[in-house]
Amino acid sequence: MLSLVAIERAKAAFVLSLLRGYFILIPSVLLFALLFDLNGVWLSVPFTEACVWALGSYFLFNALKNKQ
C-alpha cells in the first residue's frame, strides 16, 4: 500500500485498506469459521493477506505500466 501512496495512487491504497480490514476479512472469518471451526478463523487472516497482496500487485503493476 505504501508503494501505491508513493506513486500518488492514494485511492487504490485506501481501497486496499478497506478490503483488508472489512470487505475481505470479516466475510472470510465468518465463512471459514463455518467451514473449519476455530482453525478457519485463524486461516482467514492469511487468506485475506493473500487476496490483498494479489490485488495490490495488480494495482501497482497497472499504475506503473500506465505511468511509462
PyMOL Python script that loads the backbone (N, CA, C, O; Angstrom):
from pymol import cmd

cmd.read_pdbstr("""\
ATOM      1  N   MET A   1       0.819  -1.188   0.000  1.00  0.00           N
ATOM      2  CA  MET A   1       0.000   0.000   0.000  1.00  0.00           C
ATOM      3  C   MET A   1       0.862   1.250   0.000  1.00  0.00           C
ATOM      4  O   MET A   1       0.515   2.251  -0.628  1.00  0.00           O
ATOM      5  N   LEU A   2       1.966   1.195   0.691  1.00  0.00           N
ATOM      6  CA  LEU A   2       2.836   2.366   0.717  1.00  0.00           C
ATOM      7  C   LEU A   2       3.397   2.673  -0.660  1.00  0.00           C
ATOM      8  O   LEU A   2       3.625   3.834  -1.002  1.00  0.00           O
ATOM      9  N   SER A   3       3.619   1.623  -1.454  1.00  0.00           N
ATOM     10  CA  SER A   3       4.105   1.843  -2.813  1.00  0.00           C
ATOM     11  C   SER A   3       3.080   2.603  -3.633  1.00  0.00           C
ATOM     12  O   SER A   3       3.440   3.467  -4.432  1.00  0.00           O
ATOM     13  N   LEU A   4       1.808   2.289  -3.444  1.00  0.00           N
ATOM     14  CA  LEU A   4       0.759   2.987  -4.180  1.00  0.00           C
ATOM     15  C   LEU A   4       0.651   4.448  -3.738  1.00  0.00           C
ATOM     16  O   LEU A   4       0.428   5.331  -4.566  1.00  0.00           O
ATOM     17  N   VAL A   5       0.805   4.698  -2.465  1.00  0.00           N
ATOM     18  CA  VAL A   5       0.772   6.075  -1.978  1.00  0.00           C
ATOM     19  C   VAL A   5       1.979   6.834  -2.514  1.00  0.00           C
ATOM     20  O   VAL A   5       1.872   8.008  -2.868  1.00  0.00           O
ATOM     21  N   ALA A   6       3.115   6.171  -2.572  1.00  0.00           N
ATOM     22  CA  ALA A   6       4.331   6.830  -3.036  1.00  0.00           C
ATOM     23  C   ALA A   6       4.243   7.232  -4.506  1.00  0.00           C
ATOM     24  O   ALA A   6       4.868   8.210  -4.914  1.00  0.00           O
ATOM     25  N   ILE A   7       3.483   6.497  -5.299  1.00  0.00           N
ATOM     26  CA  ILE A   7       3.351   6.863  -6.708  1.00  0.00           C
ATOM     27  C   ILE A   7       2.037   7.607  -6.960  1.00  0.00           C
ATOM     28  O   ILE A   7       1.526   7.628  -8.079  1.00  0.00           O
ATOM     29  N   GLU A   8       1.511   8.205  -5.917  1.00  0.00           N
ATOM     30  CA  GLU A   8       0.325   9.054  -5.972  1.00  0.00           C
ATOM     31  C   GLU A   8      -0.933   8.299  -6.397  1.00  0.00           C
ATOM     32  O   GLU A   8      -1.718   8.795  -7.205  1.00  0.00           O
ATOM     33  N   ARG A   9      -1.116   7.120  -5.858  1.00  0.00           N
ATOM     34  CA  ARG A   9      -2.326   6.329  -6.070  1.00  0.00           C
ATOM     35  C   ARG A   9      -3.003   6.095  -4.712  1.00  0.00           C
ATOM     36  O   ARG A   9      -3.210   4.955  -4.294  1.00  0.00           O
ATOM     37  N   ALA A  10      -3.334   7.171  -4.051  1.00  0.00           N
ATOM     38  CA  ALA A  10      -3.900   7.082  -2.705  1.00  0.00           C
ATOM     39  C   ALA A  10      -5.264   6.393  -2.711  1.00  0.00           C
ATOM     40  O   ALA A  10      -5.596   5.693  -1.755  1.00  0.00           O
ATOM     41  N   LYS A  11      -6.050   6.573  -3.751  1.00  0.00           N
ATOM     42  CA  LYS A  11      -7.369   5.952  -3.808  1.00  0.00           C
ATOM     43  C   LYS A  11      -7.246   4.425  -3.827  1.00  0.00           C
ATOM     44  O   LYS A  11      -7.995   3.731  -3.141  1.00  0.00           O
ATOM     45  N   ALA A  12      -6.310   3.911  -4.605  1.00  0.00           N
ATOM     46  CA  ALA A  12      -6.103   2.458  -4.659  1.00  0.00           C
ATOM     47  C   ALA A  12      -5.603   1.937  -3.312  1.00  0.00           C
ATOM     48  O   ALA A  12      -6.009   0.861  -2.872  1.00  0.00           O
ATOM     49  N   ALA A  13      -4.735   2.686  -2.666  1.00  0.00           N
ATOM     50  CA  ALA A  13      -4.235   2.285  -1.352  1.00  0.00           C
ATOM     51  C   ALA A  13      -5.363   2.280  -0.325  1.00  0.00           C
ATOM     52  O   ALA A  13      -5.422   1.396   0.530  1.00  0.00           O
ATOM     53  N   PHE A  14      -6.258   3.264  -0.406  1.00  0.00           N
ATOM     54  CA  PHE A  14      -7.400   3.324   0.504  1.00  0.00           C
ATOM     55  C   PHE A  14      -8.339   2.150   0.276  1.00  0.00           C
ATOM     56  O   PHE A  14      -8.843   1.561   1.232  1.00  0.00           O
ATOM     57  N   VAL A  15      -8.576   1.809  -0.981  1.00  0.00           N
ATOM     58  CA  VAL A  15      -9.432   0.663  -1.302  1.00  0.00           C
ATOM     59  C   VAL A  15      -8.825  -0.620  -0.737  1.00  0.00           C
ATOM     60  O   VAL A  15      -9.544  -1.450  -0.182  1.00  0.00           O
ATOM     61  N   LEU A  16      -7.527  -0.788  -0.871  1.00  0.00           N
ATOM     62  CA  LEU A  16      -6.868  -1.974  -0.315  1.00  0.00           C
ATOM     63  C   LEU A  16      -6.997  -2.025   1.196  1.00  0.00           C
ATOM     64  O   LEU A  16      -7.193  -3.100   1.763  1.00  0.00           O
ATOM     65  N   SER A  17      -6.892  -0.893   1.849  1.00  0.00           N
ATOM     66  CA  SER A  17      -7.045  -0.853   3.305  1.00  0.00           C
ATOM     67  C   SER A  17      -8.452  -1.273   3.724  1.00  0.00           C
ATOM     68  O   SER A  17      -8.626  -2.027   4.681  1.00  0.00           O
ATOM     69  N   LEU A  18      -9.447  -0.780   3.002  1.00  0.00           N
ATOM     70  CA  LEU A  18     -10.823  -1.175   3.317  1.00  0.00           C
ATOM     71  C   LEU A  18     -11.054  -2.655   3.044  1.00  0.00           C
ATOM     72  O   LEU A  18     -11.727  -3.338   3.816  1.00  0.00           O
ATOM     73  N   LEU A  19     -10.494  -3.147   1.944  1.00  0.00           N
ATOM     74  CA  LEU A  19     -10.643  -4.572   1.633  1.00  0.00           C
ATOM     75  C   LEU A  19     -10.007  -5.430   2.713  1.00  0.00           C
ATOM     76  O   LEU A  19     -10.584  -6.431   3.139  1.00  0.00           O
ATOM     77  N   ARG A  20      -8.817  -5.040   3.155  1.00  0.00           N
ATOM     78  CA  ARG A  20      -8.112  -5.825   4.161  1.00  0.00           C
ATOM     79  C   ARG A  20      -8.859  -5.834   5.487  1.00  0.00           C
ATOM     80  O   ARG A  20      -8.989  -6.879   6.124  1.00  0.00           O
ATOM     81  N   GLY A  21      -9.341  -4.692   5.897  1.00  0.00           N
ATOM     82  CA  GLY A  21      -9.918  -4.593   7.230  1.00  0.00           C
ATOM     83  C   GLY A  21     -11.379  -4.987   7.339  1.00  0.00           C
ATOM     84  O   GLY A  21     -11.828  -5.406   8.406  1.00  0.00           O
ATOM     85  N   TYR A  22     -12.131  -4.859   6.247  1.00  0.00           N
ATOM     86  CA  TYR A  22     -13.563  -5.067   6.349  1.00  0.00           C
ATOM     87  C   TYR A  22     -14.126  -6.020   5.301  1.00  0.00           C
ATOM     88  O   TYR A  22     -14.724  -7.039   5.649  1.00  0.00           O
ATOM     89  N   PHE A  23     -13.946  -5.707   4.049  1.00  0.00           N
ATOM     90  CA  PHE A  23     -14.693  -6.364   2.986  1.00  0.00           C
ATOM     91  C   PHE A  23     -14.183  -7.745   2.612  1.00  0.00           C
ATOM     92  O   PHE A  23     -14.912  -8.510   1.981  1.00  0.00           O
ATOM     93  N   ILE A  24     -12.974  -8.083   2.973  1.00  0.00           N
ATOM     94  CA  ILE A  24     -12.486  -9.451   2.756  1.00  0.00           C
ATOM     95  C   ILE A  24     -12.353 -10.173   4.090  1.00  0.00           C
ATOM     96  O   ILE A  24     -12.741 -11.336   4.200  1.00  0.00           O
ATOM     97  N   LEU A  25     -11.814  -9.507   5.100  1.00  0.00           N
ATOM     98  CA  LEU A  25     -11.533 -10.169   6.370  1.00  0.00           C
ATOM     99  C   LEU A  25     -12.800 -10.643   7.081  1.00  0.00           C
ATOM    100  O   LEU A  25     -12.889 -11.807   7.470  1.00  0.00           O
ATOM    101  N   ILE A  26     -13.759  -9.774   7.250  1.00  0.00           N
ATOM    102  CA  ILE A  26     -14.949 -10.150   8.025  1.00  0.00           C
ATOM    103  C   ILE A  26     -15.733 -11.279   7.353  1.00  0.00           C
ATOM    104  O   ILE A  26     -16.077 -12.250   8.026  1.00  0.00           O
ATOM    105  N   PRO A  27     -16.029 -11.189   6.045  1.00  0.00           N
ATOM    106  CA  PRO A  27     -16.731 -12.334   5.432  1.00  0.00           C
ATOM    107  C   PRO A  27     -15.917 -13.631   5.462  1.00  0.00           C
ATOM    108  O   PRO A  27     -16.480 -14.713   5.633  1.00  0.00           O
ATOM    109  N   SER A  28     -14.593 -13.525   5.295  1.00  0.00           N
ATOM    110  CA  SER A  28     -13.788 -14.746   5.321  1.00  0.00           C
ATOM    111  C   SER A  28     -13.742 -15.344   6.726  1.00  0.00           C
ATOM    112  O   SER A  28     -13.729 -16.567   6.869  1.00  0.00           O
ATOM    113  N   VAL A  29     -13.718 -14.513   7.759  1.00  0.00           N
ATOM    114  CA  VAL A  29     -13.775 -15.045   9.123  1.00  0.00           C
ATOM    115  C   VAL A  29     -15.082 -15.804   9.334  1.00  0.00           C
ATOM    116  O   VAL A  29     -15.081 -16.916   9.861  1.00  0.00           O
ATOM    117  N   LEU A  30     -16.187 -15.204   8.925  1.00  0.00           N
ATOM    118  CA  LEU A  30     -17.484 -15.852   9.120  1.00  0.00           C
ATOM    119  C   LEU A  30     -17.595 -17.144   8.301  1.00  0.00           C
ATOM    120  O   LEU A  30     -18.047 -18.170   8.810  1.00  0.00           O
ATOM    121  N   LEU A  31     -17.185 -17.087   7.043  1.00  0.00           N
ATOM    122  CA  LEU A  31     -17.284 -18.262   6.182  1.00  0.00           C
ATOM    123  C   LEU A  31     -16.344 -19.381   6.625  1.00  0.00           C
ATOM    124  O   LEU A  31     -16.749 -20.539   6.729  1.00  0.00           O
ATOM    125  N   PHE A  32     -15.091 -19.026   6.882  1.00  0.00           N
ATOM    126  CA  PHE A  32     -14.123 -20.048   7.283  1.00  0.00           C
ATOM    127  C   PHE A  32     -14.455 -20.629   8.655  1.00  0.00           C
ATOM    128  O   PHE A  32     -14.175 -21.800   8.913  1.00  0.00           O
ATOM    129  N   ALA A  33     -15.048 -19.827   9.537  1.00  0.00           N
ATOM    130  CA  ALA A  33     -15.461 -20.358  10.837  1.00  0.00           C
ATOM    131  C   ALA A  33     -16.558 -21.406  10.678  1.00  0.00           C
ATOM    132  O   ALA A  33     -16.585 -22.400  11.403  1.00  0.00           O
ATOM    133  N   LEU A  34     -17.459 -21.178   9.726  1.00  0.00           N
ATOM    134  CA  LEU A  34     -18.495 -22.179   9.468  1.00  0.00           C
ATOM    135  C   LEU A  34     -17.910 -23.447   8.861  1.00  0.00           C
ATOM    136  O   LEU A  34     -18.340 -24.555   9.179  1.00  0.00           O
ATOM    137  N   LEU A  35     -16.932 -23.275   7.989  1.00  0.00           N
ATOM    138  CA  LEU A  35     -16.363 -24.431   7.295  1.00  0.00           C
ATOM    139  C   LEU A  35     -15.344 -25.200   8.125  1.00  0.00           C
ATOM    140  O   LEU A  35     -15.315 -26.431   8.102  1.00  0.00           O
ATOM    141  N   PHE A  36     -14.496 -24.456   8.871  1.00  0.00           N
ATOM    142  CA  PHE A  36     -13.362 -25.096   9.550  1.00  0.00           C
ATOM    143  C   PHE A  36     -13.318 -24.847  11.055  1.00  0.00           C
ATOM    144  O   PHE A  36     -12.296 -25.108  11.689  1.00  0.00           O
ATOM    145  N   ASP A  37     -14.387 -24.358  11.624  1.00  0.00           N
ATOM    146  CA  ASP A  37     -14.459 -24.055  13.058  1.00  0.00           C
ATOM    147  C   ASP A  37     -13.400 -23.039  13.461  1.00  0.00           C
ATOM    148  O   ASP A  37     -13.188 -22.061  12.745  1.00  0.00           O
ATOM    149  N   LEU A  38     -12.733 -23.246  14.587  1.00  0.00           N
ATOM    150  CA  LEU A  38     -11.765 -22.267  15.085  1.00  0.00           C
ATOM    151  C   LEU A  38     -10.555 -22.134  14.171  1.00  0.00           C
ATOM    152  O   LEU A  38     -10.014 -21.038  14.025  1.00  0.00           O
ATOM    153  N   ASN A  39     -10.123 -23.219  13.557  1.00  0.00           N
ATOM    154  CA  ASN A  39      -9.000 -23.138  12.620  1.00  0.00           C
ATOM    155  C   ASN A  39      -9.322 -22.220  11.441  1.00  0.00           C
ATOM    156  O   ASN A  39      -8.431 -21.567  10.897  1.00  0.00           O
ATOM    157  N   GLY A  40     -10.587 -22.173  11.053  1.00  0.00           N
ATOM    158  CA  GLY A  40     -10.996 -21.300   9.967  1.00  0.00           C
ATOM    159  C   GLY A  40     -10.831 -19.836  10.293  1.00  0.00           C
ATOM    160  O   GLY A  40     -10.515 -19.032   9.416  1.00  0.00           O
ATOM    161  N   VAL A  41     -11.043 -19.480  11.558  1.00  0.00           N
ATOM    162  CA  VAL A  41     -10.831 -18.088  11.977  1.00  0.00           C
ATOM    163  C   VAL A  41      -9.368 -17.718  11.785  1.00  0.00           C
ATOM    164  O   VAL A  41      -9.053 -16.636  11.291  1.00  0.00           O
ATOM    165  N   TRP A  42      -8.491 -18.609  12.174  1.00  0.00           N
ATOM    166  CA  TRP A  42      -7.056 -18.343  12.011  1.00  0.00           C
ATOM    167  C   TRP A  42      -6.651 -18.354  10.542  1.00  0.00           C
ATOM    168  O   TRP A  42      -5.780 -17.581  10.145  1.00  0.00           O
ATOM    169  N   LEU A  43      -7.251 -19.197   9.741  1.00  0.00           N
ATOM    170  CA  LEU A  43      -6.907 -19.268   8.315  1.00  0.00           C
ATOM    171  C   LEU A  43      -7.421 -18.073   7.518  1.00  0.00           C
ATOM    172  O   LEU A  43      -6.916 -17.789   6.432  1.00  0.00           O
ATOM    173  N   SER A  44      -8.398 -17.390   8.038  1.00  0.00           N
ATOM    174  CA  SER A  44      -8.959 -16.248   7.311  1.00  0.00           C
ATOM    175  C   SER A  44      -7.968 -15.093   7.196  1.00  0.00           C
ATOM    176  O   SER A  44      -8.015 -14.340   6.223  1.00  0.00           O
ATOM    177  N   VAL A  45      -7.082 -14.941   8.161  1.00  0.00           N
ATOM    178  CA  VAL A  45      -6.103 -13.844   8.105  1.00  0.00           C
ATOM    179  C   VAL A  45      -5.097 -14.055   6.969  1.00  0.00           C
ATOM    180  O   VAL A  45      -4.912 -13.132   6.176  1.00  0.00           O
ATOM    181  N   PRO A  46      -4.437 -15.211   6.842  1.00  0.00           N
ATOM    182  CA  PRO A  46      -3.543 -15.396   5.687  1.00  0.00           C
ATOM    183  C   PRO A  46      -4.283 -15.344   4.348  1.00  0.00           C
ATOM    184  O   PRO A  46      -3.739 -14.866   3.352  1.00  0.00           O
ATOM    185  N   PHE A  47      -5.521 -15.834   4.328  1.00  0.00           N
ATOM    186  CA  PHE A  47      -6.323 -15.746   3.108  1.00  0.00           C
ATOM    187  C   PHE A  47      -6.550 -14.286   2.720  1.00  0.00           C
ATOM    188  O   PHE A  47      -6.407 -13.920   1.553  1.00  0.00           O
ATOM    189  N   THR A  48      -6.901 -13.463   3.691  1.00  0.00           N
ATOM    190  CA  THR A  48      -7.116 -12.033   3.439  1.00  0.00           C
ATOM    191  C   THR A  48      -5.842 -11.370   2.955  1.00  0.00           C
ATOM    192  O   THR A  48      -5.869 -10.585   2.007  1.00  0.00           O
ATOM    193  N   GLU A  49      -4.731 -11.675   3.596  1.00  0.00           N
ATOM    194  CA  GLU A  49      -3.452 -11.080   3.193  1.00  0.00           C
ATOM    195  C   GLU A  49      -3.078 -11.496   1.773  1.00  0.00           C
ATOM    196  O   GLU A  49      -2.558 -10.683   1.008  1.00  0.00           O
ATOM    197  N   ALA A  50      -3.333 -12.744   1.415  1.00  0.00           N
ATOM    198  CA  ALA A  50      -3.024 -13.210   0.054  1.00  0.00           C
ATOM    199  C   ALA A  50      -3.890 -12.489  -0.976  1.00  0.00           C
ATOM    200  O   ALA A  50      -3.406 -12.107  -2.041  1.00  0.00           O
ATOM    201  N   CYS A  51      -5.161 -12.306  -0.659  1.00  0.00           N
ATOM    202  CA  CYS A  51      -6.049 -11.580  -1.574  1.00  0.00           C
ATOM    203  C   CYS A  51      -5.610 -10.134  -1.743  1.00  0.00           C
ATOM    204  O   CYS A  51      -5.577  -9.616  -2.859  1.00  0.00           O
ATOM    205  N   VAL A  52      -5.277  -9.488  -0.644  1.00  0.00           N
ATOM    206  CA  VAL A  52      -4.851  -8.086  -0.705  1.00  0.00           C
ATOM    207  C   VAL A  52      -3.517  -7.967  -1.422  1.00  0.00           C
ATOM    208  O   VAL A  52      -3.299  -7.010  -2.165  1.00  0.00           O
ATOM    209  N   TRP A  53      -2.620  -8.924  -1.213  1.00  0.00           N
ATOM    210  CA  TRP A  53      -1.333  -8.904  -1.926  1.00  0.00           C
ATOM    211  C   TRP A  53      -1.561  -9.017  -3.433  1.00  0.00           C
ATOM    212  O   TRP A  53      -0.951  -8.287  -4.214  1.00  0.00           O
ATOM    213  N   ALA A  54      -2.440  -9.934  -3.839  1.00  0.00           N
ATOM    214  CA  ALA A  54      -2.709 -10.118  -5.271  1.00  0.00           C
ATOM    215  C   ALA A  54      -3.325  -8.857  -5.878  1.00  0.00           C
ATOM    216  O   ALA A  54      -2.903  -8.411  -6.945  1.00  0.00           O
ATOM    217  N   LEU A  55      -4.309  -8.289  -5.209  1.00  0.00           N
ATOM    218  CA  LEU A  55      -4.940  -7.062  -5.722  1.00  0.00           C
ATOM    219  C   LEU A  55      -3.963  -5.889  -5.709  1.00  0.00           C
ATOM    220  O   LEU A  55      -3.938  -5.088  -6.643  1.00  0.00           O
ATOM    221  N   GLY A  56      -3.168  -5.789  -4.663  1.00  0.00           N
ATOM    222  CA  GLY A  56      -2.178  -4.717  -4.581  1.00  0.00           C
ATOM    223  C   GLY A  56      -1.138  -4.822  -5.678  1.00  0.00           C
ATOM    224  O   GLY A  56      -0.731  -3.812  -6.253  1.00  0.00           O
ATOM    225  N   SER A  57      -0.709  -6.028  -5.968  1.00  0.00           N
ATOM    226  CA  SER A  57       0.252  -6.234  -7.054  1.00  0.00           C
ATOM    227  C   SER A  57      -0.359  -5.845  -8.393  1.00  0.00           C
ATOM    228  O   SER A  57       0.295  -5.220  -9.227  1.00  0.00           O
ATOM    229  N   TYR A  58      -1.605  -6.216  -8.588  1.00  0.00           N
ATOM    230  CA  TYR A  58      -2.313  -5.859  -9.820  1.00  0.00           C
ATOM    231  C   TYR A  58      -2.418  -4.338  -9.957  1.00  0.00           C
ATOM    232  O   TYR A  58      -2.115  -3.787 -11.015  1.00  0.00           O
ATOM    233  N   PHE A  59      -2.849  -3.660  -8.884  1.00  0.00           N
ATOM    234  CA  PHE A  59      -2.954  -2.197  -8.910  1.00  0.00           C
ATOM    235  C   PHE A  59      -1.606  -1.552  -9.168  1.00  0.00           C
ATOM    236  O   PHE A  59      -1.504  -0.615  -9.960  1.00  0.00           O
ATOM    237  N   LEU A  60      -0.566  -2.049  -8.503  1.00  0.00           N
ATOM    238  CA  LEU A  60       0.763  -1.459  -8.629  1.00  0.00           C
ATOM    239  C   LEU A  60       1.318  -1.637 -10.037  1.00  0.00           C
ATOM    240  O   LEU A  60       1.832  -0.684 -10.622  1.00  0.00           O
ATOM    241  N   PHE A  61       1.222  -2.834 -10.584  1.00  0.00           N
ATOM    242  CA  PHE A  61       1.750  -3.067 -11.933  1.00  0.00           C
ATOM    243  C   PHE A  61       0.993  -2.261 -12.979  1.00  0.00           C
ATOM    244  O   PHE A  61       1.596  -1.740 -13.917  1.00  0.00           O
ATOM    245  N   ASN A  62      -0.323  -2.154 -12.827  1.00  0.00           N
ATOM    246  CA  ASN A  62      -1.097  -1.335 -13.746  1.00  0.00           C
ATOM    247  C   ASN A  62      -0.719   0.141 -13.631  1.00  0.00           C
ATOM    248  O   ASN A  62      -0.609   0.833 -14.643  1.00  0.00           O
ATOM    249  N   ALA A  63      -0.522   0.616 -12.428  1.00  0.00           N
ATOM    250  CA  ALA A  63      -0.152   2.016 -12.226  1.00  0.00           C
ATOM    251  C   ALA A  63       1.218   2.305 -12.805  1.00  0.00           C
ATOM    252  O   ALA A  63       1.427   3.355 -13.412  1.00  0.00           O
ATOM    253  N   LEU A  64       2.152   1.387 -12.624  1.00  0.00           N
ATOM    254  CA  LEU A  64       3.493   1.596 -13.160  1.00  0.00           C
ATOM    255  C   LEU A  64       3.493   1.503 -14.687  1.00  0.00           C
ATOM    256  O   LEU A  64       4.219   2.242 -15.352  1.00  0.00           O
ATOM    257  N   LYS A  65       2.687   0.603 -15.241  1.00  0.00           N
ATOM    258  CA  LYS A  65       2.606   0.460 -16.688  1.00  0.00           C
ATOM    259  C   LYS A  65       2.001   1.729 -17.319  1.00  0.00           C
ATOM    260  O   LYS A  65       2.467   2.192 -18.360  1.00  0.00           O
ATOM    261  N   ASN A  66       0.981   2.271 -16.692  1.00  0.00           N
ATOM    262  CA  ASN A  66       0.335   3.480 -17.209  1.00  0.00           C
ATOM    263  C   ASN A  66       1.177   4.720 -17.024  1.00  0.00           C
ATOM    264  O   ASN A  66       0.979   5.709 -17.730  1.00  0.00           O
ATOM    265  N   LYS A  67       2.115   4.693 -16.090  1.00  0.00           N
ATOM    266  CA  LYS A  67       2.958   5.854 -15.832  1.00  0.00           C
ATOM    267  C   LYS A  67       4.054   6.013 -16.883  1.00  0.00           C
ATOM    268  O   LYS A  67       4.565   7.114 -17.089  1.00  0.00           O
ATOM    269  N   GLN A  68       4.410   4.926 -17.540  1.00  0.00           N
ATOM    270  CA  GLN A  68       5.511   4.968 -18.521  1.00  0.00           C
ATOM    271  C   GLN A  68       5.095   5.609 -19.802  1.00  0.00           C
ATOM    272  O   GLN A  68       5.901   5.722 -20.726  1.00  0.00           O
TER     273      GLN A  68
END
""", "prot")
cmd.dss("prot")
cmd.show_as("cartoon", "prot")
cmd.util.cbc("prot")
cmd.orient("prot")
